[in-house]
């Protein structure tokens, strides 16, 4: 809560996609886990069978990187997982693990996070050639086009050989859309039939599982590797996981070390992540419902300046199209507090957003945005849109 005009408390509802994706504040249970871990010895992380010393996993504490990795492996239905600092590193490790030859080809959607927001690390560091495919509205790729590109390099010395297909679930740029399980199965079968593998960028995998009402393992079974972020909707302070077969994770451990991702005191971070995993089934459905509530409420305002499709809201994101003014201008109006707002609504509310495109904004729900916050945000949007006029 921030200070507003004299005598009035000012509410700040943070839907800023960058802040909402990463530094979500850990809940009270996560903080208690952090405190408990800090009270014990600060120990090391790694893999079973590694020697004691730098980045080893043998710890007397039960609540450590090892416990997190074992629980996550069970949750995802994979042989092993590996704790890493960020999901960007997790994706890069997986690409490097699958594409062992420089110049190998990676197929992925042109708007996917791995391509747009990860600084081209697959080319810059891994020497992997990305071939972009158009994203369909649901975040999927056209299967016929996918097969055409995969097969083009088979036996042809003029084209790169496709080693990997990357999918993103949920699909961020499509507004948190969920990839259907049958689609995942078809992509995996198609890739396997031509000697390629499938990596799933599962930064918001738990959101997809909650939306589909299936265990995460049902989704991951159609992939050869998965990345899994702990610091978005799960509310951990930091961290992500790489999941896959045992031999793949053994190589991932080496790649993590080479990329500077080994963390000696990982048990402190893993403690909060364990709480996030335990609370996901309770927290995430609330985020999804608040997002749907907001979309329905915004649609009911029937403003000519913005539009939203409630049917497209499948998880914790809402994409709003902006008409008649730049999206950046709308974001500034939603953040500003004026005497007129206080006089007309009795509230002083700042809604924190940033433009997604020049004519759209994206709102992201997480554990720090409550149902009450959602209603306050709707009333703020109503006030701003009324001020804009017809």
BALOBA-1460 file (C-alpha; in Angstrom, 3 decimals):
// residues 390
<rec num="1" residu="x" x="0.000" y="0.000" z="0.000"/>
<rec num="2" residu="x" x="1.381" y="3.405" z="-0.974"/>
<rec num="3" residu="x" x="0.413" y="6.899" z="0.166"/>
<rec num="4" residu="x" x="-2.137" y="8.852" z="-1.852"/>
<rec num="5" residu="x" x="-3.768" y="12.250" z="-1.308"/>
<rec num="6" residu="x" x="-3.878" y="13.429" z="2.338"/>
<rec num="7" residu="x" x="-6.208" y="11.341" z="4.427"/>
<rec num="8" residu="x" x="-6.715" y="8.676" z="1.771"/>
<rec num="9" residu="x" x="-4.885" y="5.373" z="1.323"/>
<rec num="10" residu="x" x="-3.717" y="4.667" z="-2.200"/>
<rec num="11" residu="x" x="-3.956" y="1.137" z="-3.608"/>
<rec num="12" residu="x" x="-1.396" y="-0.052" z="-6.122"/>
<rec num="13" residu="x" x="-2.405" y="-3.031" z="-8.274"/>
<rec num="14" residu="x" x="0.655" y="-4.330" z="-10.124"/>
<rec num="15" residu="x" x="-0.180" y="-6.096" z="-13.390"/>
<rec num="16" residu="x" x="3.121" y="-5.075" z="-14.983"/>
<rec num="17" residu="x" x="4.032" y="-8.175" z="-16.947"/>
<rec num="18" residu="x" x="7.751" y="-7.925" z="-16.224"/>
<rec num="19" residu="x" x="7.315" y="-7.537" z="-12.475"/>
<rec num="20" residu="x" x="4.453" y="-10.000" z="-12.362"/>
<rec num="21" residu="x" x="6.503" y="-12.654" z="-14.124"/>
<rec num="22" residu="x" x="9.559" y="-12.522" z="-11.912"/>
<rec num="23" residu="x" x="9.845" y="-10.811" z="-8.510"/>
<rec num="24" residu="x" x="6.538" y="-12.010" z="-7.067"/>
<rec num="25" residu="x" x="6.906" y="-11.749" z="-3.312"/>
<rec num="26" residu="x" x="7.140" y="-15.104" z="-1.521"/>
<rec num="27" residu="x" x="4.190" y="-15.841" z="0.751"/>
<rec num="28" residu="x" x="4.400" y="-16.319" z="4.503"/>
<rec num="29" residu="x" x="4.962" y="-20.084" z="4.188"/>
<rec num="30" residu="x" x="7.841" y="-19.512" z="1.771"/>
<rec num="31" residu="x" x="9.381" y="-16.975" z="4.121"/>
<rec num="32" residu="x" x="9.173" y="-19.424" z="7.029"/>
<rec num="33" residu="x" x="10.904" y="-22.063" z="4.888"/>
<rec num="34" residu="x" x="13.629" y="-19.592" z="4.003"/>
<rec num="35" residu="x" x="14.103" y="-18.716" z="7.663"/>
<rec num="36" residu="x" x="14.270" y="-22.384" z="8.657"/>
<rec num="37" residu="x" x="16.852" y="-23.143" z="5.970"/>
<rec num="38" residu="x" x="18.931" y="-20.109" z="6.903"/>
<rec num="39" residu="x" x="18.995" y="-21.298" z="10.513"/>
<rec num="40" residu="x" x="20.750" y="-24.512" z="9.426"/>
<rec num="41" residu="x" x="23.992" y="-25.109" z="7.553"/>
<rec num="42" residu="x" x="24.357" y="-23.512" z="4.130"/>
<rec num="43" residu="x" x="25.096" y="-26.529" z="1.986"/>
<rec num="44" residu="x" x="25.608" y="-27.402" z="-1.627"/>
<rec num="45" residu="x" x="23.647" y="-28.522" z="-4.665"/>
<rec num="46" residu="x" x="24.268" y="-30.881" z="-7.568"/>
<rec num="47" residu="x" x="23.389" y="-34.422" z="-8.605"/>
<rec num="48" residu="x" x="23.472" y="-37.828" z="-6.928"/>
<rec num="49" residu="x" x="26.866" y="-39.473" z="-7.097"/>
<rec num="50" residu="x" x="28.875" y="-36.260" z="-7.384"/>
<rec num="51" residu="x" x="31.926" y="-35.845" z="-5.170"/>
<rec num="52" residu="x" x="31.732" y="-33.669" z="-2.084"/>
<rec num="53" residu="x" x="32.931" y="-30.168" z="-2.855"/>
<rec num="54" residu="x" x="31.885" y="-27.577" z="-5.371"/>
<rec num="55" residu="x" x="28.209" y="-27.880" z="-6.254"/>
<rec num="56" residu="x" x="27.710" y="-31.322" z="-4.677"/>
<rec num="57" residu="x" x="24.254" y="-32.397" z="-3.529"/>
<rec num="58" residu="x" x="25.001" y="-34.487" z="-0.439"/>
<rec num="59" residu="x" x="23.357" y="-32.643" z="2.429"/>
<rec num="60" residu="x" x="22.198" y="-33.555" z="5.917"/>
<rec num="61" residu="x" x="19.179" y="-31.240" z="5.472"/>
<rec num="62" residu="x" x="16.048" y="-32.781" z="3.948"/>
<rec num="63" residu="x" x="14.863" y="-29.457" z="2.591"/>
<rec num="64" residu="x" x="17.520" y="-28.836" z="-0.024"/>
<rec num="65" residu="x" x="18.076" y="-28.748" z="-3.731"/>
<rec num="66" residu="x" x="17.978" y="-32.542" z="-3.785"/>
<rec num="67" residu="x" x="14.507" y="-32.750" z="-2.286"/>
<rec num="68" residu="x" x="13.194" y="-30.137" z="-4.691"/>
<rec num="69" residu="x" x="14.694" y="-31.955" z="-7.679"/>
<rec num="70" residu="x" x="13.262" y="-35.302" z="-6.575"/>
<rec num="71" residu="x" x="9.777" y="-33.930" z="-5.935"/>
<rec num="72" residu="x" x="9.799" y="-32.052" z="-9.216"/>
<rec num="73" residu="x" x="10.874" y="-35.179" z="-11.108"/>
<rec num="74" residu="x" x="7.878" y="-37.039" z="-9.679"/>
<rec num="75" residu="x" x="5.549" y="-34.142" z="-10.485"/>
<rec num="76" residu="x" x="6.784" y="-33.864" z="-14.081"/>
<rec num="77" residu="x" x="7.056" y="-37.608" z="-14.674"/>
<rec num="78" residu="x" x="10.732" y="-37.441" z="-15.693"/>
<rec num="79" residu="x" x="13.736" y="-39.414" z="-14.462"/>
<rec num="80" residu="x" x="15.564" y="-36.406" z="-13.027"/>
<rec num="81" residu="x" x="15.459" y="-32.628" z="-12.773"/>
<rec num="82" residu="x" x="18.180" y="-30.030" z="-12.214"/>
<rec num="83" residu="x" x="17.792" y="-26.725" z="-10.326"/>
<rec num="84" residu="x" x="19.124" y="-23.684" z="-12.234"/>
<rec num="85" residu="x" x="18.946" y="-19.917" z="-11.598"/>
<rec num="86" residu="x" x="16.550" y="-18.914" z="-14.406"/>
<rec num="87" residu="x" x="14.221" y="-20.387" z="-17.001"/>
<rec num="88" residu="x" x="16.260" y="-18.663" z="-19.725"/>
<rec num="89" residu="x" x="19.274" y="-20.710" z="-18.618"/>
<rec num="90" residu="x" x="17.094" y="-23.824" z="-18.453"/>
<rec num="91" residu="x" x="15.999" y="-23.339" z="-22.067"/>
<rec num="92" residu="x" x="19.565" y="-22.699" z="-23.248"/>
<rec num="93" residu="x" x="20.851" y="-25.800" z="-21.431"/>
<rec num="94" residu="x" x="18.179" y="-27.935" z="-23.088"/>
<rec num="95" residu="x" x="18.934" y="-26.595" z="-26.562"/>
<rec num="96" residu="x" x="22.656" y="-27.205" z="-26.025"/>
<rec num="97" residu="x" x="21.957" y="-30.692" z="-24.699"/>
<rec num="98" residu="x" x="19.908" y="-31.700" z="-27.742"/>
<rec num="99" residu="x" x="21.811" y="-29.834" z="-30.497"/>
<rec num="100" residu="x" x="25.354" y="-31.109" z="-30.109"/>
<rec num="101" residu="x" x="26.559" y="-30.081" z="-33.576"/>
<rec num="102" residu="x" x="27.124" y="-26.414" z="-34.375"/>
<rec num="103" residu="x" x="24.726" y="-25.327" z="-37.081"/>
<rec num="104" residu="x" x="22.007" y="-27.714" z="-35.962"/>
<rec num="105" residu="x" x="18.526" y="-26.419" z="-36.685"/>
<rec num="106" residu="x" x="15.943" y="-25.472" z="-34.067"/>
<rec num="107" residu="x" x="12.310" y="-24.974" z="-35.132"/>
<rec num="108" residu="x" x="10.179" y="-22.623" z="-33.054"/>
<rec num="109" residu="x" x="7.407" y="-20.038" z="-33.261"/>
<rec num="110" residu="x" x="8.374" y="-16.516" z="-34.269"/>
<rec num="111" residu="x" x="6.776" y="-14.976" z="-31.164"/>
<rec num="112" residu="x" x="7.880" y="-17.540" z="-28.593"/>
<rec num="113" residu="x" x="9.787" y="-16.393" z="-25.524"/>
<rec num="114" residu="x" x="12.909" y="-18.405" z="-26.331"/>
<rec num="115" residu="x" x="13.312" y="-16.542" z="-29.616"/>
<rec num="116" residu="x" x="12.160" y="-13.016" z="-28.726"/>
<rec num="117" residu="x" x="13.223" y="-12.478" z="-25.115"/>
<rec num="118" residu="x" x="16.331" y="-14.595" z="-24.516"/>
<rec num="119" residu="x" x="18.874" y="-12.514" z="-26.467"/>
<rec num="120" residu="x" x="19.421" y="-15.110" z="-29.169"/>
<rec num="121" residu="x" x="21.443" y="-17.228" z="-26.760"/>
<rec num="122" residu="x" x="20.925" y="-20.367" z="-28.851"/>
<rec num="123" residu="x" x="22.891" y="-18.703" z="-31.670"/>
<rec num="124" residu="x" x="25.184" y="-16.512" z="-29.582"/>
<rec num="125" residu="x" x="26.346" y="-19.265" z="-27.222"/>
<rec num="126" residu="x" x="25.209" y="-22.614" z="-28.607"/>
<rec num="127" residu="x" x="25.820" y="-22.016" z="-32.329"/>
<rec num="128" residu="x" x="22.319" y="-23.276" z="-33.179"/>
<rec num="129" residu="x" x="20.410" y="-22.052" z="-36.230"/>
<rec num="130" residu="x" x="16.796" y="-21.050" z="-35.514"/>
<rec num="131" residu="x" x="14.128" y="-21.411" z="-38.171"/>
<rec num="132" residu="x" x="11.012" y="-19.418" z="-37.301"/>
<rec num="133" residu="x" x="7.489" y="-20.570" z="-38.044"/>
<rec num="134" residu="x" x="4.325" y="-18.435" z="-37.841"/>
<rec num="135" residu="x" x="2.433" y="-18.786" z="-34.571"/>
<rec num="136" residu="x" x="-1.225" y="-19.663" z="-34.955"/>
<rec num="137" residu="x" x="-3.690" y="-17.734" z="-32.723"/>
<rec num="138" residu="x" x="-3.717" y="-20.481" z="-30.090"/>
<rec num="139" residu="x" x="0.085" y="-20.512" z="-29.797"/>
<rec num="140" residu="x" x="0.443" y="-23.644" z="-31.908"/>
<rec num="141" residu="x" x="2.402" y="-24.267" z="-35.112"/>
<rec num="142" residu="x" x="0.967" y="-25.556" z="-38.374"/>
<rec num="143" residu="x" x="1.791" y="-29.274" z="-38.490"/>
<rec num="144" residu="x" x="2.085" y="-29.458" z="-42.280"/>
<rec num="145" residu="x" x="4.548" y="-26.573" z="-42.352"/>
<rec num="146" residu="x" x="6.437" y="-28.100" z="-39.437"/>
<rec num="147" residu="x" x="6.861" y="-31.385" z="-41.291"/>
<rec num="148" residu="x" x="7.898" y="-29.610" z="-44.486"/>
<rec num="149" residu="x" x="10.735" y="-27.784" z="-42.744"/>
<rec num="150" residu="x" x="11.869" y="-30.804" z="-40.706"/>
<rec num="151" residu="x" x="12.164" y="-33.018" z="-43.771"/>
<rec num="152" residu="x" x="13.859" y="-30.427" z="-45.994"/>
<rec num="153" residu="x" x="17.270" y="-31.034" z="-44.454"/>
<rec num="154" residu="x" x="17.105" y="-34.831" z="-44.440"/>
<rec num="155" residu="x" x="19.799" y="-36.153" z="-46.807"/>
<rec num="156" residu="x" x="20.300" y="-32.673" z="-48.289"/>
<rec num="157" residu="x" x="23.779" y="-31.149" z="-47.883"/>
<rec num="158" residu="x" x="22.486" y="-27.640" z="-48.599"/>
<rec num="159" residu="x" x="20.158" y="-27.307" z="-45.614"/>
<rec num="160" residu="x" x="20.755" y="-27.494" z="-41.853"/>
<rec num="161" residu="x" x="19.571" y="-30.668" z="-40.133"/>
<rec num="162" residu="x" x="16.666" y="-30.179" z="-37.746"/>
<rec num="163" residu="x" x="17.565" y="-31.546" z="-34.316"/>
<rec num="164" residu="x" x="14.918" y="-29.932" z="-32.125"/>
<rec num="165" residu="x" x="11.416" y="-28.450" z="-32.045"/>
<rec num="166" residu="x" x="10.632" y="-26.019" z="-29.224"/>
<rec num="167" residu="x" x="7.096" y="-25.426" z="-27.952"/>
<rec num="168" residu="x" x="5.914" y="-23.009" z="-25.249"/>
<rec num="169" residu="x" x="3.125" y="-23.928" z="-22.820"/>
<rec num="170" residu="x" x="1.402" y="-21.764" z="-21.785"/>
<rec num="171" residu="x" x="2.095" y="-19.489" z="-24.756"/>
<rec num="172" residu="x" x="2.960" y="-16.053" z="-23.431"/>
<rec num="173" residu="x" x="2.575" y="-13.913" z="-26.552"/>
<rec num="174" residu="x" x="-0.825" y="-15.450" z="-27.264"/>
<rec num="175" residu="x" x="-2.078" y="-14.361" z="-23.862"/>
<rec num="176" residu="x" x="-1.392" y="-17.482" z="-21.817"/>
<rec num="177" residu="x" x="-3.113" y="-19.912" z="-24.192"/>
<rec num="178" residu="x" x="-2.791" y="-23.624" z="-23.380"/>
<rec num="179" residu="x" x="-1.471" y="-26.100" z="-25.958"/>
<rec num="180" residu="x" x="-3.867" y="-29.073" z="-26.283"/>
<rec num="181" residu="x" x="-2.434" y="-32.417" z="-25.215"/>
<rec num="182" residu="x" x="-3.399" y="-34.051" z="-28.509"/>
<rec num="183" residu="x" x="-1.458" y="-31.345" z="-30.361"/>
<rec num="184" residu="x" x="1.614" y="-32.026" z="-28.197"/>
<rec num="185" residu="x" x="1.287" y="-35.726" z="-28.989"/>
<rec num="186" residu="x" x="1.117" y="-35.047" z="-32.740"/>
<rec num="187" residu="x" x="4.179" y="-32.774" z="-32.687"/>
<rec num="188" residu="x" x="6.174" y="-35.355" z="-30.708"/>
<rec num="189" residu="x" x="5.265" y="-38.190" z="-33.074"/>
<rec num="190" residu="x" x="6.088" y="-36.023" z="-36.073"/>
<rec num="191" residu="x" x="9.474" y="-35.011" z="-34.675"/>
<rec num="192" residu="x" x="10.374" y="-38.577" z="-33.651"/>
<rec num="193" residu="x" x="9.519" y="-39.951" z="-37.065"/>
<rec num="194" residu="x" x="12.161" y="-37.658" z="-38.596"/>
<rec num="195" residu="x" x="14.866" y="-38.022" z="-35.964"/>
<rec num="196" residu="x" x="14.190" y="-34.756" z="-34.118"/>
<rec num="197" residu="x" x="13.317" y="-34.148" z="-30.469"/>
<rec num="198" residu="x" x="10.893" y="-31.815" z="-28.689"/>
<rec num="199" residu="x" x="11.731" y="-29.378" z="-25.901"/>
<rec num="200" residu="x" x="8.915" y="-27.757" z="-23.929"/>
<rec num="201" residu="x" x="9.429" y="-24.267" z="-22.540"/>
<rec num="202" residu="x" x="7.198" y="-24.891" z="-19.544"/>
<rec num="203" residu="x" x="7.822" y="-21.625" z="-17.718"/>
<rec num="204" residu="x" x="4.101" y="-21.643" z="-16.859"/>
<rec num="205" residu="x" x="3.573" y="-25.376" z="-17.074"/>
<rec num="206" residu="x" x="1.594" y="-25.465" z="-13.814"/>
<rec num="207" residu="x" x="-0.851" y="-22.916" z="-15.221"/>
<rec num="208" residu="x" x="-1.375" y="-25.179" z="-18.227"/>
<rec num="209" residu="x" x="-1.892" y="-28.243" z="-16.029"/>
<rec num="210" residu="x" x="-4.416" y="-26.430" z="-13.827"/>
<rec num="211" residu="x" x="-6.315" y="-25.170" z="-16.881"/>
<rec num="212" residu="x" x="-6.413" y="-28.654" z="-18.451"/>
<rec num="213" residu="x" x="-7.131" y="-30.293" z="-15.065"/>
<rec num="214" residu="x" x="-4.424" y="-32.869" z="-15.596"/>
<rec num="215" residu="x" x="-1.177" y="-33.681" z="-13.755"/>
<rec num="216" residu="x" x="1.838" y="-31.885" z="-15.252"/>
<rec num="217" residu="x" x="3.278" y="-35.283" z="-16.183"/>
<rec num="218" residu="x" x="0.440" y="-35.752" z="-18.710"/>
<rec num="219" residu="x" x="1.788" y="-32.747" z="-20.612"/>
<rec num="220" residu="x" x="5.486" y="-33.505" z="-20.240"/>
<rec num="221" residu="x" x="5.165" y="-37.107" z="-21.464"/>
<rec num="222" residu="x" x="4.989" y="-35.757" z="-25.018"/>
<rec num="223" residu="x" x="8.363" y="-33.990" z="-24.773"/>
<rec num="224" residu="x" x="12.019" y="-35.016" z="-24.566"/>
<rec num="225" residu="x" x="12.958" y="-32.236" z="-22.147"/>
<rec num="226" residu="x" x="11.191" y="-29.504" z="-20.209"/>
<rec num="227" residu="x" x="12.040" y="-26.240" z="-18.480"/>
<rec num="228" residu="x" x="9.920" y="-25.255" z="-15.502"/>
<rec num="229" residu="x" x="9.993" y="-21.809" z="-13.847"/>
<rec num="230" residu="x" x="9.571" y="-21.520" z="-10.082"/>
<rec num="231" residu="x" x="9.554" y="-17.725" z="-9.796"/>
<rec num="232" residu="x" x="6.453" y="-16.774" z="-11.796"/>
<rec num="233" residu="x" x="3.051" y="-17.955" z="-10.614"/>
<rec num="234" residu="x" x="4.570" y="-20.289" z="-8.013"/>
<rec num="235" residu="x" x="5.974" y="-17.292" z="-6.134"/>
<rec num="236" residu="x" x="9.486" y="-18.578" z="-5.378"/>
<rec num="237" residu="x" x="12.106" y="-15.819" z="-5.151"/>
<rec num="238" residu="x" x="14.297" y="-17.323" z="-7.866"/>
<rec num="239" residu="x" x="14.949" y="-20.486" z="-9.832"/>
<rec num="240" residu="x" x="13.862" y="-22.927" z="-12.516"/>
<rec num="241" residu="x" x="14.252" y="-26.618" z="-13.316"/>
<rec num="242" residu="x" x="15.443" y="-28.669" z="-16.269"/>
<rec num="243" residu="x" x="13.706" y="-32.044" z="-16.586"/>
<rec num="244" residu="x" x="14.449" y="-35.093" z="-18.694"/>
<rec num="245" residu="x" x="16.131" y="-38.528" z="-18.825"/>
<rec num="246" residu="x" x="18.991" y="-39.284" z="-16.441"/>
<rec num="247" residu="x" x="21.747" y="-39.106" z="-19.061"/>
<rec num="248" residu="x" x="20.353" y="-35.811" z="-20.373"/>
<rec num="249" residu="x" x="20.384" y="-34.282" z="-16.880"/>
<rec num="250" residu="x" x="23.937" y="-35.518" z="-16.280"/>
<rec num="251" residu="x" x="24.993" y="-33.509" z="-19.338"/>
<rec num="252" residu="x" x="22.766" y="-30.605" z="-18.232"/>
<rec num="253" residu="x" x="24.749" y="-30.486" z="-14.966"/>
<rec num="254" residu="x" x="27.967" y="-29.976" z="-16.942"/>
<rec num="255" residu="x" x="26.343" y="-27.289" z="-19.103"/>
<rec num="256" residu="x" x="24.991" y="-25.485" z="-16.054"/>
<rec num="257" residu="x" x="28.495" y="-25.382" z="-14.618"/>
<rec num="258" residu="x" x="29.896" y="-23.999" z="-17.892"/>
<rec num="259" residu="x" x="27.213" y="-21.275" z="-17.989"/>
<rec num="260" residu="x" x="27.941" y="-20.192" z="-14.426"/>
<rec num="261" residu="x" x="24.724" y="-21.550" z="-12.967"/>
<rec num="262" residu="x" x="26.110" y="-23.682" z="-10.136"/>
<rec num="263" residu="x" x="24.924" y="-22.403" z="-6.739"/>
<rec num="264" residu="x" x="26.493" y="-23.586" z="-3.509"/>
<rec num="265" residu="x" x="23.733" y="-22.337" z="-1.190"/>
<rec num="266" residu="x" x="20.878" y="-23.564" z="-3.365"/>
<rec num="267" residu="x" x="19.029" y="-25.177" z="-0.436"/>
<rec num="268" residu="x" x="17.907" y="-21.746" z="0.792"/>
<rec num="269" residu="x" x="16.280" y="-21.019" z="-2.567"/>
<rec num="270" residu="x" x="14.901" y="-24.532" z="-2.963"/>
<rec num="271" residu="x" x="13.066" y="-24.290" z="0.371"/>
<rec num="272" residu="x" x="10.771" y="-21.530" z="-0.916"/>
<rec num="273" residu="x" x="10.335" y="-23.331" z="-4.236"/>
<rec num="274" residu="x" x="9.084" y="-26.435" z="-2.419"/>
<rec num="275" residu="x" x="6.365" y="-24.344" z="-0.782"/>
<rec num="276" residu="x" x="5.431" y="-22.889" z="-4.169"/>
<rec num="277" residu="x" x="4.974" y="-26.380" z="-5.587"/>
<rec num="278" residu="x" x="2.829" y="-27.411" z="-2.627"/>
<rec num="279" residu="x" x="0.563" y="-24.343" z="-2.900"/>
<rec num="280" residu="x" x="0.172" y="-24.291" z="-6.687"/>
<rec num="281" residu="x" x="-3.112" y="-26.203" z="-6.825"/>
<rec num="282" residu="x" x="-4.663" y="-23.703" z="-4.425"/>
<rec num="283" residu="x" x="-3.117" y="-20.470" z="-5.720"/>
<rec num="284" residu="x" x="-3.235" y="-20.827" z="-9.503"/>
<rec num="285" residu="x" x="-6.979" y="-21.492" z="-9.958"/>
<rec num="286" residu="x" x="-7.634" y="-18.251" z="-8.068"/>
<rec num="287" residu="x" x="-5.345" y="-16.367" z="-10.449"/>
<rec num="288" residu="x" x="-7.159" y="-17.866" z="-13.433"/>
<rec num="289" residu="x" x="-10.592" y="-16.975" z="-12.061"/>
<rec num="290" residu="x" x="-9.518" y="-13.402" z="-11.304"/>
<rec num="291" residu="x" x="-8.237" y="-13.040" z="-14.870"/>
<rec num="292" residu="x" x="-11.559" y="-14.299" z="-16.262"/>
<rec num="293" residu="x" x="-13.479" y="-12.010" z="-13.895"/>
<rec num="294" residu="x" x="-11.485" y="-9.035" z="-15.108"/>
<rec num="295" residu="x" x="-11.994" y="-9.932" z="-18.796"/>
<rec num="296" residu="x" x="-15.760" y="-10.288" z="-18.352"/>
<rec num="297" residu="x" x="-15.938" y="-7.013" z="-16.454"/>
<rec num="298" residu="x" x="-13.892" y="-5.132" z="-19.029"/>
<rec num="299" residu="x" x="-16.023" y="-6.516" z="-21.862"/>
<rec num="300" residu="x" x="-19.172" y="-5.406" z="-20.026"/>
<rec num="301" residu="x" x="-17.927" y="-1.803" z="-20.043"/>
<rec num="302" residu="x" x="-18.374" y="-1.878" z="-23.848"/>
<rec num="303" residu="x" x="-15.824" y="0.875" z="-24.381"/>
<rec num="304" residu="x" x="-14.834" y="1.830" z="-27.936"/>
<rec num="305" residu="x" x="-11.279" y="2.328" z="-26.690"/>
<rec num="306" residu="x" x="-10.504" y="-1.234" z="-25.656"/>
<rec num="307" residu="x" x="-11.675" y="-4.760" z="-26.328"/>
<rec num="308" residu="x" x="-11.026" y="-8.182" z="-24.868"/>
<rec num="309" residu="x" x="-12.118" y="-11.725" z="-25.722"/>
<rec num="310" residu="x" x="-13.055" y="-13.551" z="-22.496"/>
<rec num="311" residu="x" x="-13.124" y="-16.872" z="-24.391"/>
<rec num="312" residu="x" x="-9.384" y="-16.474" z="-25.068"/>
<rec num="313" residu="x" x="-8.569" y="-16.133" z="-21.340"/>
<rec num="314" residu="x" x="-7.487" y="-19.654" z="-20.422"/>
<rec num="315" residu="x" x="-5.020" y="-19.028" z="-17.594"/>
<rec num="316" residu="x" x="-3.674" y="-15.973" z="-15.737"/>
<rec num="317" residu="x" x="-3.228" y="-13.485" z="-18.600"/>
<rec num="318" residu="x" x="-5.531" y="-11.026" z="-20.344"/>
<rec num="319" residu="x" x="-4.591" y="-9.320" z="-23.615"/>
<rec num="320" residu="x" x="-6.451" y="-6.043" z="-24.133"/>
<rec num="321" residu="x" x="-6.603" y="-4.388" z="-27.568"/>
<rec num="322" residu="x" x="-6.392" y="-0.583" z="-27.381"/>
<rec num="323" residu="x" x="-8.132" y="1.633" z="-29.956"/>
<rec num="324" residu="x" x="-7.965" y="5.380" z="-30.451"/>
<rec num="325" residu="x" x="-4.880" y="6.098" z="-28.353"/>
<rec num="326" residu="x" x="-1.421" y="4.574" z="-27.890"/>
<rec num="327" residu="x" x="-1.234" y="1.733" z="-25.389"/>
<rec num="328" residu="x" x="1.497" y="3.653" z="-23.552"/>
<rec num="329" residu="x" x="-0.899" y="6.566" z="-23.028"/>
<rec num="330" residu="x" x="-3.525" y="4.261" z="-21.569"/>
<rec num="331" residu="x" x="-0.953" y="2.761" z="-19.194"/>
<rec num="332" residu="x" x="0.008" y="6.238" z="-17.972"/>
<rec num="333" residu="x" x="-3.629" y="7.142" z="-17.342"/>
<rec num="334" residu="x" x="-4.187" y="3.921" z="-15.398"/>
<rec num="335" residu="x" x="-1.177" y="4.665" z="-13.194"/>
<rec num="336" residu="x" x="-2.011" y="8.314" z="-12.489"/>
<rec num="337" residu="x" x="-4.225" y="9.353" z="-9.559"/>
<rec num="338" residu="x" x="-6.256" y="12.557" z="-9.766"/>
<rec num="339" residu="x" x="-8.568" y="14.507" z="-7.424"/>
<rec num="340" residu="x" x="-11.426" y="13.779" z="-9.841"/>
<rec num="341" residu="x" x="-10.933" y="10.045" z="-9.380"/>
<rec num="342" residu="x" x="-11.034" y="10.369" z="-5.599"/>
<rec num="343" residu="x" x="-14.135" y="12.564" z="-5.738"/>
<rec num="344" residu="x" x="-16.023" y="10.279" z="-8.123"/>
<rec num="345" residu="x" x="-14.988" y="6.817" z="-6.906"/>
<rec num="346" residu="x" x="-13.812" y="7.326" z="-3.348"/>
<rec num="347" residu="x" x="-10.603" y="5.460" z="-4.180"/>
<rec num="348" residu="x" x="-7.093" y="6.323" z="-5.299"/>
<rec num="349" residu="x" x="-5.859" y="3.380" z="-7.348"/>
<rec num="350" residu="x" x="-2.753" y="2.959" z="-9.479"/>
<rec num="351" residu="x" x="-2.900" y="0.099" z="-12.002"/>
<rec num="352" residu="x" x="0.650" y="-0.716" z="-13.074"/>
<rec num="353" residu="x" x="0.946" y="-1.993" z="-16.637"/>
<rec num="354" residu="x" x="3.223" y="-1.527" z="-19.590"/>
<rec num="355" residu="x" x="2.393" y="-1.713" z="-23.316"/>
<rec num="356" residu="x" x="2.580" y="-5.185" z="-24.800"/>
<rec num="357" residu="x" x="2.473" y="-3.771" z="-28.333"/>
<rec num="358" residu="x" x="1.706" y="-0.278" z="-29.621"/>
<rec num="359" residu="x" x="-1.998" y="-1.115" z="-29.522"/>
<rec num="360" residu="x" x="-2.315" y="-3.677" z="-26.738"/>
<rec num="361" residu="x" x="-1.559" y="-4.246" z="-23.076"/>
<rec num="362" residu="x" x="-1.196" y="-7.502" z="-21.176"/>
<rec num="363" residu="x" x="-2.285" y="-8.003" z="-17.584"/>
<rec num="364" residu="x" x="-0.835" y="-10.928" z="-15.599"/>
<rec num="365" residu="x" x="-2.356" y="-12.286" z="-12.383"/>
<rec num="366" residu="x" x="-0.213" y="-13.740" z="-9.601"/>
<rec num="367" residu="x" x="-0.331" y="-14.350" z="-5.863"/>
<rec num="368" residu="x" x="0.058" y="-10.629" z="-5.058"/>
<rec num="369" residu="x" x="-3.111" y="-9.659" z="-6.979"/>
<rec num="370" residu="x" x="-6.235" y="-10.541" z="-5.006"/>
<rec num="371" residu="x" x="-9.907" y="-10.643" z="-5.985"/>
<rec num="372" residu="x" x="-10.350" y="-7.277" z="-4.267"/>
<rec num="373" residu="x" x="-7.416" y="-5.880" z="-6.272"/>
<rec num="374" residu="x" x="-9.076" y="-7.150" z="-9.437"/>
<rec num="375" residu="x" x="-12.295" y="-5.290" z="-8.624"/>
<rec num="376" residu="x" x="-10.342" y="-2.107" z="-7.811"/>
<rec num="377" residu="x" x="-8.541" y="-2.398" z="-11.134"/>
<rec num="378" residu="x" x="-11.826" y="-2.777" z="-13.011"/>
<rec num="379" residu="x" x="-13.227" y="0.353" z="-11.363"/>
<rec num="380" residu="x" x="-10.047" y="2.230" z="-12.320"/>
<rec num="381" residu="x" x="-10.353" y="1.093" z="-15.938"/>
<rec num="382" residu="x" x="-14.004" y="2.185" z="-15.921"/>
<rec num="383" residu="x" x="-13.036" y="5.653" z="-14.628"/>
<rec num="384" residu="x" x="-10.230" y="6.091" z="-17.184"/>
<rec num="385" residu="x" x="-12.344" y="4.900" z="-20.112"/>
<rec num="386" residu="x" x="-15.203" y="7.203" z="-19.078"/>
<rec num="387" residu="x" x="-12.762" y="10.130" z="-18.997"/>
<rec num="388" residu="x" x="-11.699" y="9.308" z="-22.561"/>
<rec num="389" residu="x" x="-15.271" y="9.691" z="-23.752"/>
<rec num="390" residu="x" x="-16.975" y="7.979" z="-26.712"/>
